[in-house]
Amino acid sequence: MPVSENVDRDSPSRIDIVHPVRQLLALTLALALTACSTPTTRWYKGNLHTHTLWSDGNDFPEMVVDWYRTRGYDFLALSDHNIIADHEKWMVNDKIITRGGRSALARYRRRFGEDWVETRLGEDGKLEVRLKCLDEFRPLFEEPEEFLLITAEEITDSFGKLPIHINATNVREKIAPRGGKSVRDVIRRNLAAIAAQAELNGSPILAHLNHPNYGWAVTAEDLAAVPEERFFEVYNGHPGVRHRGDATHASVERMWDIANTIRISEFGAAPLLGLATDDCHNYFNAMGSTPGRGWVMVRACELCPEALIEALEAGDFYASSGVTLRDVSFDGSELSLEIVADGDATFVTEFIGTRAEFDGSSEPMCDGSGRPVRATREYSSDVGAVLARVEGCRASYRLEGDELFVRAVVTASVAPENPAFDGQKKQAWTQPVRP
């Protein structure tokens, strides 16, 4: 049945989606989830999107890592814009003060000591501070099965005025933005560059599309039409990324269901998987994009990049803005989860999906004058419907067999410790499964 008039059906990527490797990934999703209860795996908490003074963050990378390390995170990817912390870089202290406040350098010295901090006077007589490279400060924090730093980059590209950002986690060298002839072409070209580096180095790289509603850049139809993209941010803690959409733009969670409905029904592609991240820039004030708002919980056999990426690619993880799950399982017919109690909080789990016989009609979104705008189209309530709603700390849904996909979202009755928007509640998102 026709789903969208806005999907790139002539894209070369349609050939790629039937590649046996992609079929295998889809088939192993359920198997990976059922294998998670073995004693050789455990949950690891991590953030895959955050910034430092190496690009547009407001603190030194060691201070940033220290924030996450001391708050119970198991892994962290520092993903600065179009740069990797692998070369000499000095920064004028005046600029550091502008971003991090007058106490930034003193705070850095107090935490890591005078001998660690390197300063000099520049040619203009201004004080400069050297930003340490990742390999220099790894030994301060990394410990087997306790904490891991993963090299990453936010490939910051655009199509015209539309920002298109893709994180590459576990890179070896910086990947320059590739540009392109459309939003979808920009995404494809950058994904191809990431895949080429992974193949060249023989090590996996996780690629995920960031904040699709930032600048209203990426629509659900764009996400559907590029099945090479297997991950995106269903939740990003930056208050400026328009997570909830608006009157003419779908929320990011709504986009997820639309994109997966199109991917599965039109292309036979594997569903898009959803991450939660901080996208933090501000660490020591209460304004803007502050830390601790979004993360992933990955069930893996070892705390190393390869094992984490393998589990992520198998869909063996969930995204969270505050809700903790003790277990998620799928046996091929029933999706079940157990929620960790959180004081007096109550929980509602919604099982969301689209059935095979759904109303695939859609309409363009229009502004107040009735003119179509570039936005995700409006679809029927059949797409991403609530199939069941369960209260309590245990919830399950038995698939009837006609669902294109089913996922679960858990919403608590309490707000996160550091909410990104008014009225926000703690949530967790499981990955879509198929019968």
C-alpha positions in Angstrom: 0.0 0.0 0.0 1.3 3.5 -0.7 2.5 5.1 2.4 4.2 8.4 1.4 4.5 10.5 -1.6 7.8 11.8 -0.3 10.0 8.7 -0.1 12.9 8.4 -2.4 11.9 5.1 -4.1 14.5 5.4 -6.8 17.4 5.6 -4.3 20.3 3.3 -4.9 20.0 2.4 -1.2 17.0 0.2 -2.1 19.5 -2.3 -3.5 21.6 -2.2 -0.3 18.8 -3.0 2.1 18.4 -6.6 0.8 22.1 -7.3 1.5 22.4 -10.5 3.5 24.2 -8.7 6.3 21.3 -6.4 6.8 18.9 -9.3 6.7 21.0 -11.1 9.3 21.0 -8.1 11.6 17.2 -8.0 11.5 16.9 -11.7 12.2 19.3 -11.7 15.1 17.6 -8.9 16.9 15.2 -11.3 18.7 17.9 -13.8 19.3 20.2 -11.2 20.9 17.4 -10.1 23.3 16.7 -13.6 24.5 20.4 -14.2 25.1 20.7 -11.2 27.4 19.8 -13.2 30.5 23.1 -15.1 30.4 25.5 -14.5 33.3 28.2 -13.4 30.8 26.4 -10.1 30.1 25.6 -7.0 32.1 24.1 -3.6 31.7 26.5 -0.7 30.9 25.4 2.9 31.1 26.9 5.4 28.6 26.5 8.7 26.8 27.4 8.8 23.1 27.1 12.6 22.5 28.8 15.3 24.5 31.1 18.3 24.0 34.2 20.0 25.5 36.4 23.0 24.9 37.8 21.1 21.9 34.7 22.5 20.0 31.8 24.3 21.6 31.6 22.8 25.1 32.3 25.0 28.1 34.9 22.9 30.1 38.1 21.0 29.7 37.8 17.4 28.5 39.1 16.0 31.8 36.5 17.9 33.7 33.8 16.6 31.5 35.0 13.0 31.8 35.3 13.4 35.5 31.6 14.5 35.7 30.4 11.2 34.0 32.9 8.9 35.7 32.0 10.1 39.2 28.3 9.7 38.5 28.2 6.1 37.7 28.5 6.0 33.9 30.5 3.1 32.5 31.4 4.6 29.1 31.6 8.0 27.4 32.2 9.3 23.9 33.5 12.8 23.6 32.0 13.9 20.3 33.2 17.3 19.4 32.3 19.0 16.1 34.5 18.0 13.2 37.5 17.4 15.4 39.2 14.6 17.4 41.4 15.4 20.4 44.5 13.9 18.9 46.8 16.9 18.2 48.3 19.9 19.9 45.7 22.6 20.6 46.1 25.8 22.8 43.2 28.0 23.8 43.2 31.6 24.9 42.0 31.8 28.5 39.8 34.8 27.6 37.8 32.5 25.4 37.7 29.8 28.1 36.3 32.5 30.5 33.7 33.5 28.0 32.4 29.9 27.8 33.1 28.4 31.2 33.3 31.5 33.5 36.2 33.2 35.4 36.7 30.2 37.7 37.1 27.6 34.9 40.9 27.5 34.9 41.1 27.6 38.7 38.6 24.8 39.0 40.6 22.8 36.5 43.8 23.3 38.5 42.1 22.4 41.8 40.9 19.1 40.4 44.0 18.0 38.5 46.9 19.9 40.0 49.3 22.6 39.0 51.7 20.0 37.4 49.0 18.7 35.1 47.8 22.0 33.7 49.9 23.6 31.0 49.8 27.3 30.3 51.9 29.8 28.2 51.8 33.4 27.1 50.9 33.7 23.4 52.5 36.0 20.9 50.0 38.7 21.9 50.9 38.3 25.6 47.6 36.6 26.4 47.4 33.5 28.7 46.8 30.3 26.8 46.0 26.8 28.1 46.8 23.6 26.3 43.9 21.2 25.8 45.0 17.7 26.5 44.7 14.9 23.9 42.4 12.0 24.6 45.3 9.5 24.9 46.9 11.7 27.5 44.1 11.7 29.9 42.7 8.2 29.3 44.9 6.7 32.0 43.4 9.1 34.6 40.0 7.5 34.2 39.9 4.2 32.3 39.8 0.9 34.3 38.8 -2.5 33.0 35.1 -3.2 33.4 34.7 0.1 35.3 35.0 2.9 32.8 35.8 3.3 29.1 36.4 6.3 26.9 35.6 5.9 23.2 37.0 8.1 20.5 34.2 9.9 18.6 33.3 12.8 16.4 30.2 14.7 15.6 30.4 15.1 11.8 28.7 18.4 11.4 27.4 18.9 7.9 24.4 20.6 6.2 22.3 20.9 3.1 21.8 24.6 2.5 20.7 26.0 5.9 19.6 22.6 7.2 22.0 21.2 9.8 22.7 17.5 9.4 24.9 16.0 12.2 26.0 12.4 12.4 28.0 11.0 15.3 30.7 8.5 14.6 31.7 6.5 17.7 35.0 4.5 17.8 36.7 6.4 14.9 40.5 6.3 14.4 40.8 9.5 12.4 38.7 12.6 11.8 36.1 12.2 9.1 35.5 15.4 7.1 31.9 16.3 6.3 31.0 15.1 2.8 28.2 17.4 1.8 25.6 16.3 -0.8 22.9 17.2 -3.2 20.0 16.7 -0.8 19.4 16.0 2.9 19.3 12.3 2.1 22.4 12.5 0.0 24.3 14.2 2.8 23.3 11.5 5.2 24.3 8.7 2.7 27.6 10.2 1.8 28.7 10.7 5.5 27.5 7.2 6.4 29.6 5.9 3.4 32.7 7.7 4.7 32.2 6.2 8.2 31.7 2.7 6.7 34.9 3.2 4.6 37.0 4.1 7.6 35.6 1.1 9.6 36.5 -1.3 6.7 39.9 0.3 6.3 40.8 0.0 10.0 39.0 -3.3 10.6 37.2 -2.0 13.6 33.5 -1.2 14.0 32.2 2.4 14.1 28.7 3.2 15.3 27.0 5.9 13.2 23.9 7.6 14.4 21.9 10.6 13.2 21.6 13.4 15.8 18.6 15.5 16.7 16.5 15.3 13.5 14.3 18.2 14.5 17.2 20.6 15.1 16.7 23.3 12.5 13.7 21.1 11.3 16.4 19.5 9.1 15.4 15.8 8.8 11.9 14.4 8.3 10.6 10.9 9.0 10.5 10.3 5.3 14.2 11.2 5.1 14.9 8.7 7.9 12.9 6.0 6.1 14.5 6.6 2.7 18.1 6.0 4.0 18.0 2.5 5.5 21.8 2.5 5.8 21.1 4.7 8.8 20.3 2.3 11.6 20.5 4.5 14.6 19.1 7.9 15.5 18.4 10.0 18.7 14.9 9.4 19.8 15.8 11.6 22.8 18.4 14.4 23.0 18.7 16.4 26.2 19.6 19.7 24.6 16.6 22.0 25.0 17.1 23.5 21.6 16.6 20.4 19.5 12.8 20.6 19.4 12.3 17.1 20.7 8.5 17.6 21.0 8.0 19.2 17.6 5.4 21.9 17.2 2.1 22.5 15.5 3.5 21.8 12.1 6.3 19.4 12.9 6.0 15.9 14.4 7.7 15.0 17.7 10.9 12.9 17.3 9.2 9.9 18.9 6.3 10.2 16.3 8.9 10.4 13.6 10.4 7.2 14.8 7.1 5.3 14.3 6.4 6.9 10.9 10.0 6.1 9.6 9.8 2.5 10.8 6.4 2.0 9.3 7.7 3.2 5.9 11.0 1.3 6.2 9.4 -2.0 6.9 6.2 -1.8 4.7 7.8 -0.1 1.7 11.4 -1.2 1.7 11.5 -4.4 3.8 14.3 -2.8 5.7 15.3 -3.3 9.3 13.8 -0.9 11.8 15.5 2.2 12.9 16.9 2.0 16.5 16.6 4.8 19.0 19.3 6.2 21.3 19.1 8.8 24.1 21.9 11.2 24.6 22.9 14.4 26.6 24.4 16.5 23.8 25.8 18.4 26.7 27.7 21.7 26.2 27.3 23.3 29.7 28.7 21.5 32.7 29.0 23.9 35.6 25.9 26.1 35.3 22.2 25.4 35.1 21.5 26.9 31.7 21.1 25.4 28.3 22.3 21.9 27.5 23.4 20.5 30.9 24.5 16.9 31.6 22.8 13.8 32.9 19.6 14.0 30.8 19.9 11.1 28.4 21.8 7.9 28.1 21.8 4.3 26.7 21.9 1.1 28.7 23.7 -1.5 26.7 23.7 -5.2 27.6 27.0 -6.6 26.6 29.6 -9.2 27.5 32.5 -6.8 28.0 33.2 -3.1 28.5 35.1 -2.5 25.2 34.1 -0.7 22.0 33.7 -3.9 20.0 31.3 -5.6 22.5 29.3 -2.4 23.0 28.8 -1.8 19.3 28.0 -5.4 18.7 25.2 -5.2 21.3 23.9 -1.9 20.0 23.8 -3.3 16.4 21.9 -6.3 17.7 19.3 -4.0 19.4 20.3 -5.2 22.8 19.9 -1.9 24.6 17.4 0.7 25.7 17.3 4.5 25.8 16.6 6.4 29.0 15.9 9.8 30.4 15.6 8.5 34.0 13.7 5.2 34.1 15.8 2.1 34.8 14.9 -1.3 33.5 16.0 -4.5 35.2 15.3 -6.6 32.2 14.0 -6.5 28.6 13.3 -9.7 26.8 11.7 -10.8 23.5 11.2 -14.5 22.8 9.9 -14.1 19.3 6.3 -13.6 20.3 6.2 -11.7 23.6 8.0 -8.4 24.5 8.5 -8.2 28.3 10.2 -5.7 30.6 10.7 -5.2 34.3 11.1 -1.7 35.8 13.3 -0.8 38.7 11.3 0.8 41.5 12.0 4.6 42.0 10.7 5.7 45.4 7.0 6.5 45.2 7.0 6.8 41.4 4.4 4.9 39.4 4.9 3.7 35.9 2.8 3.3 32.7 4.2 1.2 29.8 2.7 1.8 26.4 3.3 -0.8 23.7 3.4 1.0 20.4 3.4 -0.3 16.8 1.8 -0.4 13.4 -0.2 -3.3 12.0 0.3 -4.7 8.5 -3.2 -3.6 7.5 -2.9 0.1 8.3 -4.3 3.3 6.7 -1.2 4.5 4.8 -2.7 7.8 3.6 -0.9 11.0 4.5 -1.2 14.8 4.1 1.4 17.5 3.9 1.8 19.8 6.9 0.8 23.4 6.3 1.5 26.7 7.9 -1.2 29.2 9.2 -1.7 30.4 5.6 -2.4 26.9 4.3 1.0 26.6 2.5 2.8 23.3 2.7 6.0 23.4 4.9 9.0 21.1 4.7 8.1 18.7 7.5 7.1 15.1 8.2 3.7 14.5 6.7 0.6 13.9 8.8 -0.3 10.2 9.0 -3.3 8.3 10.3 -3.5 7.1 13.9 -2.9 3.6 12.6 0.8 4.5 12.3 2.5 4.1 15.7 -0.8 3.2 17.5 -0.9 2.4 21.2 -1.5 -1.4 21.1 -1.6 -1.9 24.9 -1.2 0.1 28.1 0.1 -1.5 31.3 0.6 0.0 34.8 3.1 -1.2 37.3 6.7 -2.4 37.3 6.2 -5.4 35.1 4.7 -5.2 31.6 4.4 -7.5 28.6 2.8 -7.6 25.2 2.1 -10.8 23.2 2.4 -10.1 19.5 -0.6 -11.1 17.4 1.5 -11.7 14.3 0.2 -8.9 12.1 2.4 -6.1 13.6 5.1 -4.5 11.5 6.9 -3.7 14.7 6.3 -3.2 18.4 8.2 -1.1 20.9 7.7 -0.1 24.5 7.9 3.3 26.1 7.8 3.6 29.9 6.8 6.8 31.5 7.2 7.5 35.2 5.0 9.8 37.3 8.0 11.9 38.4 10.3 14.4 36.6 13.9 13.8 35.9 16.5 15.3 38.2 17.5 17.7 35.4 14.5 18.2 33.1 15.0 19.5 29.6 11.5 21.0 29.2 8.5 21.9 31.4 6.3 19.0 32.4 8.9 16.3 31.4 8.6 12.9 33.0 11.3 10.2 33.3 11.1 7.7 30.4 12.7 4.7 28.9 12.4 3.4 25.3 13.0 -0.2 24.2 13.9 -1.1 20.6 11.3 -2.2 18.1 10.9 -5.9 17.6 9.1 -7.9 14.9 7.0 -11.1 14.9 
